[in-house]
Amino acid sequence: MMTIYRWENGGLRETSDLEGSCWINLADPTTAELEKVLSFSEVPRDFLTDPLDREERPRFDYEDDISLVIVHVPYPVRGEEDDDSVLPYATVPLGIVLFGSSVITICSSATPVTSAFLDQMRRVCPPGERNRFAFRLLWHAAVLFLRYLRDMHAKIEDLEDSLHESISNEVLLKLLTFQKALVYFSTSLKADNILINRLDHARQLNMTEDDHDVLDDAAVEYQQALETATIHSNILNGTLDTFASLINNNLSNVMKYMTAAAILLAVPTVITSAYGMNVELPMQGFKHAFAVISAISGCFAVGLIGFLFYLYKKRVF
């Protein structure tokens, strides 16, 4: 899908014509749309095709006064709410191409970054100020990272409260998906921070002091997002490790009690098994032999219970 915006009367207005200073937003574009933009902008083809690769790393490229900035941005994954295998959030490469007095943004899927930018920046920055336009877009991506991190943190706390009441596989699987999302966020934010540091020292961009100020604002937000993602990820890792230890401890307790029950049942079993042999045994002609043997087995069992209780009090068993 291709959407074109032109700066008119102090704001961005959607148009259908590719001419003059404009912002071209491409989301999962078709081949025909790519060819149309290539004909208008005359940018290198790989500047438009590289950001469509979901494995593309954040980087900065420059060729013949045309700049390419590829940054990872967040987006919510649309899936069934009860599907524990679907990540709540992920990241995707967003390409920002700066040429002449126009800007091209291109991504393999629709992201809320461009829509949030459009909603809040209608009357602030024209595409002709292409550096500041791109840096404002980066700032919005960082703010979106922080918003999604706050949302994930709130949901993780709710899941942890559920685990305190009862440990269930369903809740643990949901926490695992959040852990994966935090790993993706942390990895992408580390690469984005390196990219922004390189942009701050890129002589090819010919940045003004205002451009540097906007880029510094974006850098602060990205650094904050990285630290927040790292903290949440470490806390979640510790939480999952703790619950894994609790599960192992509970399993050990269950096995301990089952072992004690097996020992108690073994005492009368051994004694009565001896009297099941087809040989001459003591008291075999005594009419109260069963009661005596049962009493002896009971005494042994009670004694064993007392011994196990003593070990339990001494924290040995």
N, C-alpha and C positions, 0 to 999 in steps of 0.2 A: 504494500500500500504506500502511495506517495501523497504527501500533503505539502503544499507550497504556501509560504507566508511572506508577505511583503510589508515593509514599514511604510505606513501611511498615516498622516495626521497624528503623529506621536504614538502610534501603537501598531501591533502586528495584525494584519488582516489576511484571512485566507483568500487565495486566488488560484486560478487555474493556469496562469501563464508563467512560463519560465523566461523571465527577462529582468534586467536591472539587478538591484541589490535585493536579495531574498534569502529566506531560510527554507531549505528543502529537507523535509523529514521523511526518511525511507524506513519503513518497518516491514521486514520480510518482503522485499521488493521482487517483482517479476523481472524477467529478462528484458521485456520491452521497456519497463520503467528505468532500468539501469542504462539501457542504450540511450534513452531520451536524456537522462541526466548527463551521461558522458558526452553527448553531442553538444549540450549547452555549456558545460563547465570545462571540457577538455582536460579534465584531471586524469592522471594515470589510472588505468583500469584496476590495478591491484589496490589502489586507495579505496575503492568501493567494494571490492570482493573480499579483501582480507578481513574486515570486521564481521563478515557473515559467517566466518569460521568460529564456532563456539569454543574452540580450544585456543584461539588467538590470545597471546599475552599482551598486557598493557605496554604500549611503546609509543615513541614519537618518531615521525619520519618527515623528511623535507625534500622537495624536488621542484625546482623552477618556480620559486615563490609560492608554492602550494604546500601546505602543512597538513599532516595527518596525525591526529591524536586518537589512540585507541585506549579506552579505559573500561574497566569492569564496573557494571552498575547492577544494583539489586532489582529483583522483581519477584512478586508472589507467584508461587506455582499453583495453578488451578487444578484441583483434584477433588476426589471424594473426601469429605471431612472425616469419615470413619476409616479411611484407608491409611493404615499406619506406615505403609511403604513409600508414600509420597512425601517429598521434602516440603516443608512449609514455605521456604524461600530458597532462591538460588541466585547466581550471578551470570551475567551474559556480557560479551564484549559490545561496546558502543563506540562506533567510529565517528569522529568529528573532523571533517575536511574543511579547511580554510583556504579559500581562493578568491582573489579579487576583493570585492566588497560583499561577498556572499558566504554562507555557511551551509554545509551538508551534514546532517546526522543520519547515520545508517546503522541498523541493527537487525539481527536475524529474527527478532520477535518484538512485538509492541511492549514497551516498558513504560511504567508510570513516571519515569524521570522527565521525559519530554513533555508529557501532559502537565506535570506539576510546574515545570519551567514556564510553559505557556500560560498557565492560569495566574501565576504570580509575577510574571515579568513583562506583561503586555505593554506597559508604558514606561519601561526603564531603559532598555538597551537595544538599539537597532542592529541588524546583522552587519551593517557597514563597519561597526566597531567590533570586528570579528574576534580579536583576542579576548576582549572583555565578555563578549557574547559566549564564547566557549568556556571561559573560566566561571561565569555564572552558572552555566550548565553543569560544570563539575561540582560547584558548590551545592546545587540542588541534589545531585547524586549522593554526596556525602550526607546531607540532611536526611535523605531517604534511608540510607544505611542506618543512621541513628534511630530513626522512627521504627524500622523493622526490628532492630535490636531490642528496643524497649518493649515492643510487642512480644517478641520471643521470650524475653526475661519474665514478663508477667505470666505467660502461659506455662513456662517451666516451673515457676513457683507454685502454680495451681496443681501441676502434675506431682510435684514433690509433696504437697500436702496430701494428695490422694495416696501416695506411697506410704506416708506415715501411718495412715489408717489401715491399709492392707496392700501388701506387695503383690502386684499383678503383672503378668506378661504384657498385657495390652498397654499399660502405662509405661513400662520400661521400653517397649518398642517405640512409643511416641517420643520419649526422651532421646532415644537413639537418633531419630530423624532430626530433632533439634540440634543434637551434637554434630551431625553431618553438616547441617546448614551453617552452624557457627564455624566449622572448619573451612567451608567454602568462603564465608565472609572474611575470615582472618587471612586466608591465603590471597584473596583478591585485594584486600585493603593493603597488605604489605607491598604488592606489586604496584598498586595505585599510588602509594606514597613515594615509591622510588620514581615513578613517572612524573609526579608533580614536582619533585625536587629537580628533575632534569629540565622540566619546562621553565622553572625559575631561572635556570642558567642558560637557556637556549637563546643564542644571539640571533638566530634566524627569524624569531618572532618579532623583533624590533618593538618590544613592549614599552609602554609609557609608565609613568609612576602610578597612574590609576589602575592600569592593568596589573601591576605588581601587587597593589593593595587587594584587588579582588582575588588574585591567585593566592595571596597569603591567607585570606579568609577561608578559601577552600582547603588550603593545606592544614589549617588548624582543625577544621571539621573532620578531615580525613584522619588526622592523627588521633583525634578524640574517638572516632569510630573504631579505629584499629585497637586502641587501648581497651575500649568497652567490649569489643568482640573477644579480645584475648582474655579479659577478666571473666566474662560469662562462660567462655569455653573451659577455662581452668576450673571454675567452680562446678560446672556440670560434670566434668571428668571426675572430680573428686567425689561428687554426689553419686555417680554411677559406680565408682569403685567402692564407696561405703556400702551401698545397697547390695553389691555383689558379695561383700564380706558378710553382711547380715544374712544373706541367703545361705551362704556356706556354713555360717554359724548355726542357723536354724536347722539345716540338714544334719549337722553334727549332733545337735541335741536330740533330734528325732532318732538317729541311729544309736545314740547312747541309751535312750529309753527302750528302744526295741531290743538292744543287746541285754539290758537288765531283765526285761520280760522273758527273753529266751533262756537266760540263766535260771530264773525262778522256775520256769516250766521244766527245765532239765532235771531238777532235783527229784521230784516225784516220779518223773519218767524213768530215771535210772533205777530207782528202787523197785518200782512195780515191774519194770522189764525183767529184773532178775527173777521175780516170782512167776514170770511167764515161761521160764525154761522147763523143759521136760526132764528134770533131775530132782533128786531128793533135796528139800530145802527146809530150813528151820520153821517151825510152827505150821507146817503144812497140814497137820491133823488137828490144829487148834481151831475151834469154831469161831473165835473172835479175831482170827488172824488179819482179816481185812481192815478191821477197825484199828488194830495195833499198828499195822503197816502205814495206814493213812495218817495216824497220829505222829508216827516217826517222820514221815515225809513232811507233814505240816510243821513240825518242830524245826527240821532242817531249813525249810523255806522261810520261816519266821526269823531264824538266826541269820540267814543270808540277807534278808531284807534289812535287818538291823545293821549288818556289816556294810551294805551298800549305802545306807543312810549315814553311817559314820564317815564313809569316804566322801559322800556328798557334802557333809558339813565341813570336812577338812579341805574342800575344793580339789580333791584328788579325782573324783568321778563326776 
